[in-house]
């Protein structure tokens, strides 16, 4: 497999699939935990704005992603927006 010719997403996916917990440096694991906590905190803090935004993204594209705190399904791009 020639990684230089793969799209960034494909390279990242390959990395994730082949990655093992014991092979990841502790600094990377700690940074991942902090980023995940930060992202979830931001999403939950923005929950009060959700009811305004959710109707804007409803019924758009394939139902591939779940809206956090709402449960509705929309396409990934609009789920990231909402």
Secondary structure, DSSP 8 states (H G I E B T S, - for coil): --GGGS-HHHHHHHHHHH--GGGS-HHHHHHHHHHHHHHHHHHHHTHHHHHHHHHHHTT-S-S-EE-TTT--EE-HHHHHH-
